[in-house]
Amino acid sequence: MATFTSSLPDKLLNDLAKAATDLKLPKNKIIEKALKIYLEQLERAAYIKSYKRMAKDEDMLLMAEEGMADYLKTLEEFENK
């Protein structure tokens, strides 16, 4: 595990210390969890942005519709067996 050193505003550091005391957790574990959640949210936001961009792309919509038609055809064939 690598070591990381950073500066934080006093208020944020005080809030972190209080949360660590209240939760009986080390500060680094709280920071680790918060950073993990934040990075996951950034990743989700990037996915949403890409889907919104694709929703405006006529070629992508056409490919998606063709894919759904193939999928429905496969389902119908499976049900008829």
trRosetta pair geometry for C-beta under 8 A, 3 or more apart (Angstrom, degrees):
i j d omega theta_ij theta_ji phi_ij phi_ji
8 12 4.7 -113 169 88 111 117
8 13 4.6 138 90 -60 119 93
8 16 7.2 21 123 -1 166 142
9 12 4.6 83 63 11 87 106
9 13 6.9 -162 89 -7 41 89
10 13 5.7 -61 -146 40 30 110
10 14 6.2 30 156 -20 67 107
11 14 5.7 -55 -148 36 30 111
11 15 6.3 30 153 -18 65 106
12 15 5.6 -52 -147 37 32 112
12 16 6.3 36 152 -21 64 105
13 16 5.5 -51 -147 35 32 115
13 17 6.4 35 153 -20 64 103
14 17 5.7 -51 -147 35 32 112
14 18 6.5 32 153 -18 64 104
15 18 5.8 -54 -149 37 32 111
15 19 6.3 31 153 -18 65 106
16 19 5.8 -55 -146 38 30 110
16 20 6.2 33 154 -22 65 106
16 27 5.4 63 153 -141 111 107
16 30 6.3 164 -153 93 87 139
16 31 7.1 20 -141 -62 132 93
17 20 5.6 -53 -147 34 30 114
17 21 6.5 30 154 -18 63 105
17 27 6.7 -22 -89 -87 53 123
18 21 5.7 -56 -151 37 32 111
18 22 6.1 29 154 -17 67 109
19 22 5.6 -56 -141 41 31 110
19 23 5.8 9 165 -1 68 115
19 25 7.9 -32 133 55 81 106
19 30 5.8 117 111 -137 122 158
20 23 6.4 -65 -135 50 22 96
20 24 7.9 82 166 -92 52 7
20 25 5.6 -110 -140 76 64 68
20 26 6.4 -3 -148 -171 118 16
20 27 4.6 -45 -76 -73 146 69
20 30 5.9 -113 -80 -12 82 140
21 24 7.4 16 -176 -73 27 47
23 30 7.0 124 58 -83 147 116
25 29 4.9 -107 172 76 110 128
25 30 5.7 123 104 -51 124 92
26 29 4.8 95 64 1 84 102
26 30 7.4 -153 97 -4 47 84
27 30 5.7 -57 -154 36 38 111
27 31 6.3 35 152 -17 71 106
28 31 5.6 -53 -145 40 35 112
28 32 6.1 41 153 -25 66 106
29 32 5.5 -49 -143 34 31 115
29 33 6.4 29 157 -16 64 105
30 33 6.0 -56 -148 38 29 107
30 34 6.2 26 155 -17 64 111
31 34 5.7 -58 -143 41 29 110
31 35 6.1 28 159 -19 65 109
32 35 6.0 -59 -147 37 24 109
32 36 6.3 27 154 -21 62 108
33 36 5.7 -54 -148 35 30 113
33 37 6.4 29 155 -17 65 105
34 37 5.9 -55 -149 37 31 110
34 38 6.3 31 153 -19 65 108
35 38 5.6 -54 -145 38 32 113
35 39 6.2 30 157 -17 66 106
36 39 6.0 -56 -146 37 27 108
36 40 6.5 29 154 -19 62 107
37 40 5.7 -56 -150 36 30 112
37 41 6.5 31 152 -20 64 105
38 41 5.7 -55 -152 34 32 112
38 42 6.6 35 150 -20 65 102
39 42 5.5 -48 -149 33 36 115
39 43 6.5 39 151 -20 65 102
40 43 5.6 -52 -150 35 34 113
40 44 6.4 35 151 -18 65 104
41 44 5.6 -51 -147 37 33 112
41 45 6.3 37 153 -21 65 105
42 45 5.6 -53 -147 36 31 113
42 46 6.5 34 152 -21 64 103
43 46 5.7 -52 -152 32 32 112
43 47 6.6 33 150 -18 64 102
44 47 5.6 -53 -151 35 35 112
44 48 6.3 35 152 -19 67 104
45 48 5.6 -51 -146 36 33 112
45 49 6.3 36 153 -21 64 106
46 49 5.7 -53 -148 36 31 113
46 50 6.4 29 154 -18 64 105
47 50 5.8 -57 -149 36 31 108
47 51 6.3 28 155 -17 66 106
48 51 5.8 -56 -147 38 31 109
48 52 6.3 30 154 -18 65 106
49 52 5.8 -55 -148 37 30 111
49 53 6.4 30 153 -19 64 106
50 53 5.6 -53 -148 37 33 112
50 54 6.3 33 152 -19 66 106
51 54 5.6 -53 -144 39 33 111
51 55 6.3 43 152 -31 64 101
52 55 5.5 -46 -149 24 32 118
52 56 7.3 24 154 -12 59 102
53 56 6.3 -64 -164 36 34 105
53 57 6.8 33 143 -26 66 110
54 57 5.2 -57 -148 29 43 116
54 60 4.4 -114 -165 136 88 161
54 61 7.7 149 154 -54 76 67
55 60 7.8 -76 -63 93 19 125
55 61 7.1 67 -149 -76 39 105
57 60 4.0 58 90 13 114 114
57 61 6.6 168 88 -14 59 84
58 61 5.6 -55 -146 37 34 112
58 62 6.3 36 155 -21 66 105
59 62 5.7 -54 -149 35 30 112
59 63 6.5 30 153 -17 64 105
60 63 5.8 -53 -149 37 33 110
60 64 6.3 33 153 -20 65 106
61 64 5.6 -55 -148 36 32 112
61 65 6.3 31 154 -18 66 106
62 65 5.8 -54 -147 36 30 110
62 66 6.4 31 154 -18 64 106
63 66 5.7 -54 -147 37 32 111
63 67 6.3 34 153 -21 65 106
64 67 5.6 -54 -149 36 31 114
64 68 6.4 31 153 -19 65 104
65 68 5.7 -52 -147 35 33 111
65 69 6.5 37 152 -22 64 102
66 69 5.6 -51 -151 32 33 113
66 70 6.6 33 151 -16 64 103
67 70 5.7 -54 -152 36 33 111
67 71 6.3 34 150 -21 66 107
68 71 5.4 -52 -145 37 35 115
68 72 6.3 36 155 -19 67 103
69 72 5.9 -53 -147 37 30 110
69 73 6.4 33 152 -20 62 106
70 73 5.6 -55 -149 36 31 114
70 74 6.5 34 152 -21 64 104
71 74 5.7 -53 -152 34 32 113
71 75 6.6 33 150 -19 64 104
72 75 5.5 -51 -149 34 35 114
72 76 6.4 36 153 -20 66 103
73 76 5.7 -52 -148 35 32 111
73 77 6.4 33 153 -18 64 106
74 77 5.7 -55 -149 37 31 112
74 78 6.3 33 152 -21 65 106
75 78 5.6 -56 -149 35 31 113
75 79 6.4 29 154 -19 66 106
76 79 5.8 -55 -147 36 32 110
76 80 6.4 27 155 -17 65 110
77 80 5.9 -61 -148 38 30 110
77 81 7.1 44 152 -39 61 95
78 81 6.0 -43 -161 5 35 115
